[in-house]
Amino acid sequence: MTPFVNLLELEALAKPRLPTAVFDYFAGGAHDEITLGANRRAYDAIALRPRVLVDVSRRDLSMTLLGQTLAFPVLVAPMALQRMAHTDGEMATARAAASLKTVFTVSTLSSVTVEEIRPACALAPWFQIYVHQDRALTEGMLARVAACGYGALVLTVDTPVLGRRERDVRNTFQPPPGVAFANMMAGTGATTGTSERDSALAMYFAARHDASVTWKDLAWLRRTCRLPLVLKGVMRGDDAKRAADHGVDALIVSNHGGRQLDTAIPTIRALAEVADGAGPNVPVLVDGGVRRGTDVLKAIALGARAVLVGRPVLWGLALDGETGVSRVLTTLRDELDTAMALCGCATLSDIGRDLVVT
């Protein structure tokens, strides 16, 4: 096991383990990567106001989300092509999430099929979907997901086109031989083609992704797939209210880890507005920049039911496979437990906006 004390150390430890193009694909953001860095810095700008003389001798981090009970409020975010980080890829991540009793969100562009991943999960995994121009292809994918018992459908709504990720452009990124978009393609990712000026993923999106998707298409998704519907990428209160009016089951405040619109607002700064717009009946989650248990506490204080963590999972996977991912999730869980005790919170419901100064 590669030793690390906290999640902030992981990126530097993982970098030597990965080819440059793969590391840059995982680590990079759009354009100048301003939002990528701001996601992290925004958490540091929030101060905590702890309560004292509260009985915190017993603490409960568990919570219920879309009908499933999680041991603690940290889910694994959807991330593509995890076999680039470790040969076990998504299977290792799924097993780690299962061992910690939390939810793994599987990417449309995973390097292992949805059918292979499902038995490794203790809780029903969520499935993140991009709508393809070929609606029949999307409908077939959703039928597969429903048939093997996934727990929710996560529609990414911040990607009508792919953000320009300049690290990938410089590297003319493509998945290495033997790593494929397993759910979508029969061959390797390289069959999407590359050019001297762009990445294989950008070309894949340009050729297949449907940029015409609007609110009216939510009804089509509902008819096609009866799973709870989660929108990922909501950053405004008015959009959150509109989602609630459309009967969406949950929202994820996300700027795609800084990989889409550079200079977009950090997610933690957008969270309270989105939570207020969504109202009390639509659970709101947040991703982007979560590296500490105090970050999880701050997110819950500002209206999130839970957070999703992305890149640290990939770094843990690159370092030690399933064991590395388990260590990442355990570290966040234990840090949250400590933060709750020090803030005078015995349960997640004790965490309110009075605990933070923004």
N, C-alpha and C positions, 0 to 999 in steps of 0.2 A: 504494500500500500504506500503510495507516494504521500508523505506527510504534508498537511497544510493545517493552518490554524483557523483561517476564515476564508470566505468566498472571494474576497478581494485579491487573494494571492493566486487564484487558480489560473487566470489567463496567462500570466508569465510562466507558470509551471507547465502548462499545456502546449505553449507555442513551439518548443523544440520537438515535441512529439508528432507534429503535423507538417505535411508539405505546405510551403508558403501559400499556394493558391487556396488550399483548403482552410488554413488558418484565417486568411483574409476574408474568405467567404463567410465563415462563422462570425468573425470579430467585426467586420466592416459595417459601415452605414452608408447612407446616401450622401452624395456630393461632399461637403466639407465636414461631415460628421458632427455638426453642431448639436443636433437633437440627440444623437447617440450619447455624447458626453453630458448634455443637460439633463437627461433622464436620471443619471446618477447624482449629479450635483444638487438637483432639486430636493432630493431626500435629505441631504446634508443641511439644507437651509431651513428645515423644519425642526423646531425645538420641542422638547417634551416637558410637560408640567405634571410631575408625579404626585399621586396622593400618598399620604402616610398613615400609619396606625390602622391598617386594614388587614384582616385575617386572610393571608394568602398561603396558608400552610398546605392547602390542597388546591390544585389548579387543574382546570379542564380546558384543553385546547380544541376539543372536537366540535364539529359543526355539521349541519345538514344542508346539502345543496342539490337541487333538482332531484330530490328523492333518495339521495345516497348520503350515508354518514361517513365523513372524512375524519381521520384522527387529528388533523390540524389543518389550518386554512391556507395551504400552499399546494397548488396544482402544478403539473409539468406543462409548459407551454408547447404548442405545436412547432416543430422544427424539422426541416427537410433533411433527407439524405444523411441520417445519423451513422450509417455504416462508413462514412468517410472519417469519422472520429474513432471508430472501433469496429472490429469485424462483427461483433454481435449487434451493433447498431440499436435499432428500436427495441429489439428483444431484451437487451440489457436494461434499457430505460424502463420498459414495461415491468420487468421483474422487480426493479428497485422501487418503483412507485407502489407495486403490490405489497412489498414487504413493509412499507411505511403507511399503508392503508390510505393512499390518496389517489387522485385521478390523473391518468396520463392522457394528454390530448394528442392524437395522431394526425400528422400532416397529410394532406392530399399527396404531397411529393415525398412521402416516406420511402425509404429504401428497402422496406419489408412490407409485405401485403397486409391488409387489414385482417384477413382471415388468419394469418400466422400470429399476429400480435394479440388478438382477442383472448386466447386461452391463457396467456401469460399474465393477464390483468385480474386482480382480485375484485376491484370495483369496475363497473362498466366504463370503458374508456370513452372519451369524446372524440368526435371526428371533425377535423377542420376541412372545409370545402372551398375551392375556387370554382366558380361557374364557368364552364367551357362554352365556346361558341356552339359546339355540337351538344345540344341539350340532351340528346339521347345518351351520350357518353356520361354526362353528369347524372342522369337518372339511373343508369346502370350502376354507377359507383354508389349512389345512395341506397339502392336496393341491396347491394352486397353488405353495406354497413348495417342496415336495419336487420338483415337476415342473421348476422352473426352476433347481434346483441350489444350494440353500442348504446351509450347512455344519453348522448346529445349530439346535435349537429351544430357546428360552429362555423358560421358564414363570415369569412373575412371580407370586410366592406371598405377597407382603405386602400385597395389595390385595383382600381380600374385599369391602370397600367403599372408596370413595374418601375419603381424608383431607380434612378441611375446610380449604381453602386460602383464608384470609380476604381476601387481595388479590383473588382471582378473584371472590369473593362481592361485594366492594365494587364491582368493575368490571363485574359481571354479564358475565363474560368469555364471548366466543364468537369463533371464528375469523373473520377479516375476509372479506369477499366474495371469492370465487375460490379460497379455501383450504379444502380438504375433507379428511375422513378417507378418503383415496383408496381404500384397500383395502376399506372397509366400506360406503361410502355413495355414491350416485350424484350427490347435490347437495352444496352447501356445508355446513360444520359448523353453520351457522345452522338447518338443517332439524331439528336435534335439539331446538330450542326453547330458550327462556330464560325466566326469571322475574325478578321484582323482588328475589328473595332468594337466588338461587343462580346458578351458572355453567352454561353449556351442557355442559361436560365432565362436571360432577357429575350433570346430568340424564341424559346419555347413559349413564353408568355405572349409575345407579339403574334405568334402564329395561331394560338389556341384559346387564349383567355377572352372572355366576353366582357367588354367594357361598357355594354349597354344596360347592365343590371340596375334596376331602380327599386323603389319601395313596392311597386306593384308586383314584382317578381317574388316577394315573400309569400304571396298566396300560392303561387306555383310550387315553391319549395314545400309549403305545408301540405299540399295535396300529394306531392311526390314522396315525402318522407314524414312520418308521423312522430319522429323523435322531437324532444324539446329543442327549440331553436334559440341559439345564442348568436348575437351579433358581435363580432370582434373588430375593433377599430373606431368605435364611437368616441368622439372627443368634445362634443358640444351638448349643452343641456337641451336645446331645442330638438336636436336629433334623438336624444334619449327619450324625450317625451313622445316624439313621433313613433319611436320603436315601441314604447309601452302601449300607445294607442293601437298599434298593429298587432298587439298580443304576443310580442316577443317574450321568451321565457327568462332570458338573462342577457346582460351586456358585459363586454370586456372593454375597458378603457385602454386603448393601445395605439401607439404610433409605429407599430411594427418594429420595435426595437431601434428606432431611428433609421430604418432602412428604406423608407418611402419618401415622405416630404421633409426635406431638411429645413430646419428652423421652425418646425412645428412645435407647439407647446409641449413641455414634458408631461408625461401622463399623470403624475401625482398632483400636478397643478390643475389639471383638467378634472380630476376625480370628483371633487365636491359638487361642482356644477352638474356633472353627468348624474351623480347619485340623486341630487335634488330634482333634476328633470325626469328621471326614471320613476320616481315616487317609491312608496314603501313596499310595493308588491312585486317589483322586478329586481332581483339580485344583481348587483354590480360588482365586477371583478376588475383588477387592474394588473398590467404587466409593465415591464420596462424599468431597468435600473435597480431592481430588488436584489440587494446583496447582504443585508443584515436582518436579524430578527426585529430590531427596532424599526426597520423599513416596513415590515409586515404590520406591526402595531400601528404605525402612522397611517398606513393605507386603510386599515380597519377604522381608525378614528375618523378619517375623512369620508367614510361612507362605503368602503368596499366590504363585501362579505368574505373575500379571499383574494389572494394574489396568484399570479402565474410566474414561474421562473423559467428562463430560457438558457442564455449562454452559459451560466455556471454549470448547468446540467451537461452541456456539451463538453466543457473543460473536464469535469469529473469523469465523463465517459471516456474521453481521450486518455486520461491518466490511468484509470483502473477499471474500466468497464462498469459492470453492475455495481461493484463495490464502491467505485468512485461516485456514481450517481447517488447511491444510498447515503454516502457520507455527506454529500451536498445537502440533501433533503434533511438529514438528521441534524446537521449544523444549523440550518434555518429554524427547524423545530425547537431545538434546545435554546437557541438565542431568543426566540420569541417567548419561550417559557420564562426565561430569566427577566426579559423586559417587562412582561406582564407582572411578575412578582414585584419588581422594583417600582412599577407604576401603580401598584395597589389594585390590580385586576386579577380576580380569581377565575373569571370566565371571559370569553370573547364578548359577551353582552355587556360587560363592565367597561369596555373600551369605547369612549365617546369623544366628541370633538373638543370637549373641555381639556383633554390631555395634550393638545397640540397648539403651538403658536406658529402660524405660517407667515 
